[in-house]
Amino acid sequence: MRRPCSVLATVAFLAVATWLILALRKSGRPNSVVVLVVVDTLRADTAYAERLAGEVNPWADASSHGCARFTRAYSSAGWTLPSVASLLTGVDPEVHHAHGKATLLAPLSPDVTTLAESFRAQGFRTVAVTNAAFLSPSLGLDRGFDVYDHEHAYNRTLRRAEETVVRAIRYAEEARSEDLFLFVHIFDPHLDYDPVELSDASTPPVTLAELRALEEQGGPSPDELRRVRTLYEREALAALQATHRLWDHFLQSGRFHDLLFAMTADHGEEFYEHEAFEHGHGLHTELTHVPLWISRDKLAPGDLDHSGVVSTRDLGRLLLESLELDVPTRFHASTSDWNDEGGGTAYSATTLYGPDRIALRTDTHAAILELHSDAPATGTTYDLRTDPTEQRPLPLDPELLRTLLDRRRASRTAGQRTRRLDWLDLGPTSHAEREATLRSLESLGYTDSTRLPSED
């Protein structure tokens, strides 16, 4: 007779304990919030500049606001879809398969675990506020989110940074009694470059068609390039100002037991450093070197600037580990140098158009390979100690080449164990969203015939 009583007592105790936990939450106990912000097309050198377009960059002195800065962070690709997919899955592009050419895209593999799924499985409410075609739900990046607030961008018709941040704050306030993972994507610095303050002015925006015309004329003049960069920096400044207000909101609220804030970019932008404009075609530093700030209370005391090589692919693992949460077994081991101990590597892969490329960066060198289906790969090495902008190519270093090819081989092997789908494989409900995605891509210029895969 004692045994049933013991079981009943245990059940009663667990019920009371659960009730008390819920009651404490509802009474306003500070909760845990993880905020991950990705600014589209934001170069590291732009994001870290003290002034942009004549104004103070609010993130120039982020350390005084409780954030550490990682000065050598690299994205997993030079365009949005594979870069964000790697950030949200902890694996390389060859493994999650969310990439392609022009509009011939594959969605996220169903065989990888997303960061949102991991947070949700551990009791977090998961919310995303995203913009633009490559983060469309039709590509599977909404998996694991309780709320996926997405809007397409059509050049100058888009949800701006300020509106995106207001929407994100509203979701955070609605979830005040829950642990929250909030993913925020801001699109403003992307072409067309048309800062909000110019909407009623006589200064015309910079369009993709204009940049292509300049390329056909042999490249921009110094004055033309200055104008392009100025308008880009104004849009970048608007994004940085809005994200800083988002950070201030959480910082000043004081009601979170655990607040972990991280801000980065999916990729950068090229302004003719390697004889091209825009992004998606290469893996040079202007396209893969991205800013990264992380709230300092989750890092070693006193750490302000980190100069170790880190990959945004490994950021999800760091966020989970910082809160002592379980990391999905399908996330790959980190190769990032979070503690400045040396030896970190960052791997990048895939292009949106043109031949595929892969790249690897270490403490001292970078190697970039162009891959061909019917010929040996070609590539170069750069000594980052004397050539940080990768302007002086050197012959391929054999050891670095071996390391790069080993990494690609391992990623491709892992990718053979995950399914690659067509985005129509996600089901009939995604068809209408797919058409909207294609219309957005057409507006942004990605369906132009010059963007289609080359014969290589």
C-alpha positions as CSV (number, residue, x, y, z in Angstrom):
1,M,0.0,0.0,0.0
2,R,2.9,2.4,0.6
3,R,4.1,2.2,-3.0
4,P,1.0,3.7,-4.6
5,C,1.0,6.4,-2.0
6,S,4.6,7.2,-2.9
7,V,3.8,7.4,-6.6
8,L,0.9,9.7,-5.9
9,A,3.0,11.9,-3.7
10,T,5.6,12.1,-6.5
11,V,3.0,13.0,-9.1
12,A,1.5,15.6,-6.8
13,F,4.9,17.1,-6.1
14,L,5.7,17.3,-9.8
15,A,2.3,18.9,-10.5
16,V,2.9,21.5,-7.8
17,A,6.4,22.2,-8.9
18,T,5.2,22.7,-12.5
19,W,2.5,25.0,-11.3
20,L,5.0,27.0,-9.3
21,I,7.3,27.4,-12.3
22,L,4.5,28.6,-14.5
23,A,3.3,31.0,-11.8
24,L,6.8,32.4,-11.4
25,R,7.0,33.0,-15.1
26,K,3.6,34.7,-15.2
27,S,4.5,36.9,-12.2
28,G,7.2,38.5,-14.3
29,R,10.3,36.5,-13.4
30,P,13.1,37.6,-15.8
31,N,13.4,35.2,-18.7
32,S,16.1,34.2,-21.2
33,V,16.3,36.0,-24.5
34,V,18.6,35.2,-27.5
35,V,18.6,37.8,-30.2
36,L,20.4,37.1,-33.5
37,V,20.5,39.9,-36.0
38,V,21.7,39.5,-39.6
39,V,22.2,42.6,-41.7
40,D,22.1,41.8,-45.4
41,T,25.1,42.9,-47.6
42,L,27.0,44.6,-44.8
43,R,30.8,44.7,-45.2
44,A,33.0,44.5,-42.1
45,D,35.0,47.6,-43.0
46,T,31.8,49.6,-43.4
47,A,30.2,48.3,-40.2
48,Y,33.4,49.0,-38.1
49,A,33.9,52.5,-39.5
50,E,33.7,55.4,-37.0
51,R,31.7,57.6,-39.3
52,L,29.5,56.7,-42.3
53,A,28.2,59.3,-44.8
54,G,29.4,62.1,-42.4
55,E,27.6,60.7,-39.3
56,V,28.8,58.8,-36.2
57,N,28.3,55.0,-36.5
58,P,26.6,54.0,-33.2
59,W,28.4,50.6,-33.3
60,A,31.9,52.1,-33.6
61,D,32.2,51.9,-29.9
62,A,30.1,48.9,-29.2
63,S,32.3,47.7,-26.4
64,S,31.1,50.6,-24.2
65,H,27.5,49.2,-24.7
66,G,28.5,45.7,-23.5
67,C,29.4,44.0,-26.7
68,A,32.6,42.3,-27.9
69,R,33.7,42.7,-31.5
70,F,35.1,39.9,-33.6
71,T,37.3,41.6,-36.2
72,R,38.0,38.5,-38.3
73,A,34.6,36.8,-38.8
74,Y,33.8,35.2,-42.2
75,S,30.5,34.0,-43.7
76,S,30.0,30.6,-45.2
77,A,29.2,32.1,-48.6
78,G,29.2,35.4,-50.6
79,W,25.4,35.4,-50.9
80,T,22.4,35.1,-48.6
81,L,20.8,31.7,-48.9
82,P,23.8,29.4,-48.2
83,S,25.3,31.8,-45.7
84,V,22.2,32.1,-43.5
85,A,21.4,28.4,-43.9
86,S,24.8,27.6,-42.5
87,L,24.4,30.0,-39.7
88,L,21.0,28.4,-38.8
89,T,22.2,24.8,-39.1
90,G,25.9,24.7,-38.0
91,V,27.0,22.9,-41.2
92,D,28.7,23.8,-44.5
93,P,26.7,24.7,-47.7
94,E,27.5,21.3,-49.2
95,V,25.7,19.6,-46.3
96,H,22.5,21.7,-46.0
97,H,22.2,22.0,-49.8
98,A,20.4,25.4,-49.6
99,H,22.1,27.0,-52.6
100,G,22.0,26.9,-56.4
101,K,22.4,29.1,-59.5
102,A,20.3,32.1,-60.4
103,T,16.7,30.9,-59.7
104,L,17.6,27.2,-59.8
105,L,17.6,26.9,-56.1
106,A,17.4,24.0,-53.6
107,P,15.7,24.5,-50.2
108,L,17.2,23.5,-46.8
109,S,17.7,19.8,-46.5
110,P,15.2,18.1,-44.2
111,D,18.0,16.1,-42.7
112,V,19.7,18.9,-40.9
113,T,18.6,20.4,-37.6
114,T,18.0,24.1,-37.4
115,L,18.9,26.5,-34.6
116,A,15.3,27.4,-34.2
117,E,14.3,23.7,-33.8
118,S,16.9,23.3,-31.1
119,F,15.8,26.4,-29.1
120,R,12.1,25.3,-29.5
121,A,12.8,21.8,-28.3
122,Q,14.4,23.3,-25.1
123,G,11.4,25.5,-24.2
124,F,12.0,28.7,-26.1
125,R,9.5,30.6,-28.2
126,T,11.0,31.1,-31.6
127,V,10.3,34.1,-33.7
128,A,11.8,35.4,-37.0
129,V,11.3,38.7,-38.8
130,T,12.9,38.4,-42.2
131,N,12.9,40.2,-45.5
132,A,13.7,39.3,-49.1
133,A,13.6,36.3,-51.4
134,F,16.4,34.1,-50.3
135,L,14.9,33.8,-46.8
136,S,11.5,32.8,-48.2
137,P,9.6,30.1,-46.4
138,S,9.5,28.3,-49.7
139,L,13.3,27.6,-49.1
140,G,12.7,25.9,-45.7
141,L,14.4,28.5,-43.5
142,D,11.2,28.9,-41.5
143,R,11.6,25.5,-40.0
144,G,11.5,25.5,-36.2
145,F,10.0,29.0,-35.9
146,D,6.7,29.5,-34.1
147,V,6.4,32.8,-35.9
148,Y,8.1,33.5,-39.3
149,D,7.2,37.1,-40.2
150,H,8.5,37.4,-43.8
151,E,8.1,40.0,-46.4
152,H,9.6,40.0,-49.9
153,A,11.7,42.9,-51.2
154,Y,11.2,44.4,-54.6
155,N,14.1,46.8,-55.0
156,R,12.9,50.1,-53.4
157,T,9.6,48.4,-52.2
158,L,10.7,46.7,-49.0
159,R,10.3,46.7,-45.2
160,R,13.0,49.0,-44.0
161,A,15.3,48.5,-41.0
162,E,13.3,50.8,-38.6
163,E,10.0,49.0,-39.3
164,T,11.7,45.6,-39.0
165,V,13.1,46.5,-35.6
166,V,9.7,47.9,-34.4
167,R,8.1,44.6,-35.4
168,A,10.9,42.6,-33.6
169,I,10.4,44.6,-30.4
170,R,6.7,44.0,-30.5
171,Y,7.2,40.2,-30.7
172,A,9.7,40.4,-27.8
173,E,7.2,42.2,-25.7
174,E,4.5,39.7,-26.5
175,A,6.8,36.9,-25.3
176,R,7.8,38.6,-22.1
177,S,6.7,35.6,-20.0
178,E,8.6,33.1,-22.2
179,D,12.2,32.3,-23.0
180,L,12.7,33.7,-26.5
181,F,14.9,33.1,-29.6
182,L,14.5,36.1,-31.9
183,F,16.0,36.1,-35.4
184,V,16.0,39.4,-37.2
185,H,17.0,40.0,-40.8
186,I,17.5,43.5,-42.2
187,F,17.7,44.1,-45.9
188,D,18.4,47.8,-46.4
189,P,22.1,47.9,-47.6
190,H,21.2,45.7,-50.6
191,L,20.8,47.1,-54.1
192,D,19.1,49.3,-55.1
193,Y,20.9,51.9,-52.9
194,D,18.2,54.3,-52.1
195,P,18.4,55.7,-48.6
196,V,15.1,56.7,-47.0
197,E,16.1,60.3,-46.8
198,L,16.5,60.5,-50.6
199,S,12.9,59.4,-51.3
200,D,11.8,63.0,-51.9
201,A,15.1,64.4,-53.1
202,S,16.5,64.9,-56.5
203,T,19.5,62.5,-56.0
204,P,18.7,59.4,-58.0
205,P,19.3,55.9,-56.4
206,V,22.0,53.6,-57.6
207,T,20.4,50.7,-59.5
208,L,21.7,47.3,-60.6
209,A,21.3,48.3,-64.2
210,E,23.5,51.4,-63.6
211,L,26.2,49.3,-62.1
212,R,26.1,46.8,-65.0
213,A,26.3,49.7,-67.4
214,L,29.4,51.0,-65.6
215,E,31.0,47.5,-65.9
216,E,30.3,47.4,-69.6
217,Q,32.1,50.8,-70.0
218,G,35.2,49.3,-68.4
219,G,34.5,50.2,-64.8
220,P,33.5,53.3,-62.8
221,S,35.4,56.5,-62.6
222,P,36.6,57.6,-59.1
223,D,33.6,60.1,-58.8
224,E,31.1,57.4,-59.8
225,L,32.6,55.0,-57.4
226,R,32.4,57.6,-54.6
227,R,28.7,58.2,-55.3
228,V,27.9,54.5,-55.2
229,R,29.8,54.0,-52.0
230,T,28.2,57.0,-50.3
231,L,24.7,55.8,-51.0
232,Y,25.6,52.3,-49.9
233,E,27.0,53.7,-46.7
234,R,23.9,55.7,-46.0
235,E,21.8,52.6,-46.2
236,A,24.3,50.7,-44.1
237,L,24.1,53.5,-41.5
238,A,20.3,53.3,-41.4
239,A,20.6,49.6,-40.7
240,L,23.2,50.1,-38.0
241,Q,21.2,52.8,-36.3
242,A,18.1,50.6,-36.2
243,T,19.9,47.6,-34.9
244,H,21.5,49.7,-32.2
245,R,18.1,50.8,-31.1
246,L,17.1,47.2,-30.9
247,W,20.1,46.4,-28.7
248,D,19.4,49.4,-26.5
249,H,15.8,48.2,-26.0
250,F,16.9,44.9,-24.6
251,L,19.8,46.4,-22.7
252,Q,17.7,49.1,-21.0
253,S,14.8,46.9,-20.1
254,G,16.6,45.1,-17.3
255,R,14.1,42.3,-17.1
256,F,16.0,39.5,-18.6
257,H,17.8,36.9,-16.5
258,D,19.9,35.8,-19.5
259,L,20.3,38.2,-22.5
260,L,22.5,37.0,-25.3
261,F,22.7,39.4,-28.3
262,A,24.6,38.8,-31.5
263,M,24.8,40.8,-34.7
264,T,26.5,39.9,-37.9
265,A,25.9,40.0,-41.7
266,D,25.3,37.3,-44.3
267,H,27.9,38.6,-46.7
268,G,29.5,41.8,-47.9
269,E,29.5,43.8,-51.1
270,E,32.2,44.3,-53.8
271,F,32.9,47.8,-55.2
272,Y,35.3,46.9,-58.0
273,E,38.1,45.6,-55.7
274,H,38.3,42.5,-57.9
275,E,36.8,44.1,-61.1
276,A,33.1,43.5,-60.3
277,F,30.2,45.0,-58.4
278,E,27.7,43.5,-56.0
279,H,28.0,39.9,-54.6
280,G,27.2,36.2,-55.3
281,H,30.0,35.8,-57.8
282,G,33.1,35.2,-55.6
283,L,34.6,34.6,-52.1
284,H,37.1,37.4,-51.7
285,T,37.3,39.2,-48.4
286,E,35.0,42.1,-49.4
287,L,32.3,39.5,-49.9
288,T,33.0,37.1,-46.9
289,H,34.5,39.3,-44.2
290,V,31.6,40.3,-42.1
291,P,31.1,42.2,-38.8
292,L,30.2,40.3,-35.6
293,W,29.3,41.6,-32.2
294,I,28.3,39.5,-29.2
295,S,27.1,40.8,-25.8
296,R,30.1,40.7,-23.6
297,D,28.5,39.2,-20.4
298,K,28.5,35.8,-22.1
299,L,32.3,36.0,-22.9
300,A,35.4,36.1,-20.8
301,P,35.6,39.3,-18.7
302,G,37.5,42.1,-20.2
303,D,37.4,40.8,-23.8
304,L,36.6,43.7,-26.1
305,D,38.2,42.9,-29.5
306,H,38.8,39.4,-30.7
307,S,41.2,38.9,-33.6
308,G,40.9,35.2,-34.0
309,V,39.5,33.7,-37.2
310,V,35.9,32.7,-36.7
311,S,33.1,31.4,-39.0
312,T,29.5,32.5,-38.7
313,R,28.7,28.9,-39.4
314,D,29.8,28.2,-35.8
315,L,27.8,31.0,-34.2
316,G,24.7,28.9,-33.5
317,R,26.8,26.5,-31.5
318,L,28.3,29.3,-29.5
319,L,24.9,30.8,-28.6
320,L,23.6,27.4,-27.4
321,E,26.7,26.6,-25.4
322,S,26.8,30.1,-23.8
323,L,23.4,29.4,-22.2
324,E,24.4,25.8,-21.4
325,L,21.8,24.4,-23.7
326,D,22.1,21.2,-25.7
327,V,23.8,21.4,-29.2
328,P,22.2,19.3,-31.9
329,T,24.4,16.3,-32.8
330,R,24.1,17.3,-36.4
331,F,25.9,20.6,-35.9
332,H,29.5,20.1,-36.9
333,A,32.4,20.7,-34.6
334,S,33.5,24.4,-34.4
335,T,36.6,25.5,-36.3
336,S,36.4,29.0,-34.9
337,D,39.0,30.7,-32.7
338,W,36.6,32.3,-30.2
339,N,39.2,32.7,-27.5
340,D,42.1,34.1,-29.6
341,E,44.2,31.0,-29.0
342,G,45.1,30.7,-32.7
343,G,44.5,28.1,-35.2
344,G,41.0,29.0,-36.2
345,T,39.8,28.5,-39.8
346,A,36.8,29.7,-41.8
347,Y,35.5,27.9,-44.8
348,S,33.3,29.4,-47.5
349,A,31.7,27.8,-50.6
350,T,29.3,28.2,-53.5
351,T,28.4,31.1,-55.8
352,L,25.1,32.3,-57.1
353,Y,26.3,32.7,-60.7
354,G,29.5,31.8,-62.6
355,P,31.8,29.0,-61.7
356,D,31.7,27.6,-58.1
357,R,34.4,28.6,-55.7
358,I,35.6,27.5,-52.3
359,A,37.8,29.3,-49.9
360,L,39.7,28.8,-46.6
361,R,41.1,31.5,-44.2
362,T,43.6,30.9,-41.4
363,D,45.5,33.2,-39.1
364,T,47.9,34.1,-41.8
365,H,46.6,33.1,-45.3
366,A,43.7,32.7,-47.6
367,A,43.2,30.2,-50.4
368,I,40.5,30.6,-53.0
369,L,39.8,27.9,-55.6
370,E,37.7,28.2,-58.8
371,L,36.1,24.8,-59.6
372,H,35.6,23.4,-63.1
373,S,33.7,20.3,-64.2
374,D,35.9,19.5,-67.1
375,A,39.3,20.9,-66.0
376,P,41.5,21.1,-62.9
377,A,40.6,23.7,-60.3
378,T,42.5,26.9,-60.4
379,G,43.2,29.3,-57.6
380,T,45.5,31.5,-55.6
381,T,46.9,32.1,-52.1
382,Y,47.0,35.4,-50.3
383,D,49.3,36.4,-47.4
384,L,46.8,38.2,-45.1
385,R,49.6,39.6,-42.9
386,T,50.8,41.8,-45.7
387,D,47.8,41.8,-48.0
388,P,44.6,41.8,-46.0
389,T,42.5,43.0,-48.9
390,E,43.7,40.1,-51.1
391,Q,45.1,42.2,-53.9
392,R,48.4,40.4,-54.5
393,P,47.8,36.8,-55.5
394,L,50.5,34.2,-54.9
395,P,50.9,30.6,-56.1
396,L,48.8,28.1,-54.3
397,D,50.4,27.0,-51.0
398,P,50.4,23.1,-51.1
399,E,49.7,22.6,-47.4
400,L,46.9,25.2,-47.4
401,L,45.5,23.7,-50.7
402,R,45.5,20.2,-49.1
403,T,43.6,21.6,-46.0
404,L,41.1,23.3,-48.2
405,L,40.4,20.2,-50.4
406,D,40.2,18.0,-47.3
407,R,37.5,20.3,-45.9
408,R,35.6,20.3,-49.1
409,R,35.9,16.5,-49.3
410,A,34.6,16.1,-45.8
411,S,31.7,18.4,-46.4
412,R,30.7,16.7,-49.6
413,T,30.9,13.3,-47.9
414,A,28.6,14.6,-45.1
415,G,26.3,16.1,-47.8
416,Q,25.8,12.6,-49.3
417,R,24.0,11.7,-46.1
418,T,21.5,14.6,-46.4
419,R,18.9,14.9,-49.0
420,R,19.0,17.6,-51.7
421,L,15.5,18.7,-52.7
422,D,13.9,20.9,-55.3
423,W,12.0,23.6,-53.6
424,L,8.7,22.2,-55.1
425,D,9.4,19.1,-53.0
426,L,8.3,21.1,-49.9
427,G,4.7,20.6,-51.0
428,P,1.8,22.3,-52.8
429,T,1.4,25.0,-50.1
430,S,4.8,26.3,-51.0
431,H,4.0,26.8,-54.7
432,A,2.4,30.2,-54.3
433,E,5.2,31.4,-52.1
434,R,7.7,30.1,-54.6
435,E,6.1,32.3,-57.3
436,A,6.3,35.3,-55.1
437,T,9.9,34.5,-54.4
438,L,10.6,34.3,-58.2
439,R,8.9,37.7,-58.7
440,S,11.1,39.2,-56.0
441,L,14.3,37.6,-57.5
442,E,13.3,39.0,-60.9
443,S,12.9,42.5,-59.4
444,L,16.3,42.2,-57.8
445,G,17.9,41.2,-61.1
446,Y,18.7,37.5,-60.3
447,T,16.8,36.2,-63.3
448,D,18.9,38.0,-65.9
449,S,20.4,35.7,-68.4
450,T,23.9,37.0,-67.6
451,R,23.4,35.5,-64.1
452,L,22.9,31.9,-65.4
453,P,25.5,29.3,-64.7
454,S,28.5,29.3,-67.1
455,E,29.5,26.3,-69.1
456,D,32.1,25.5,-66.4
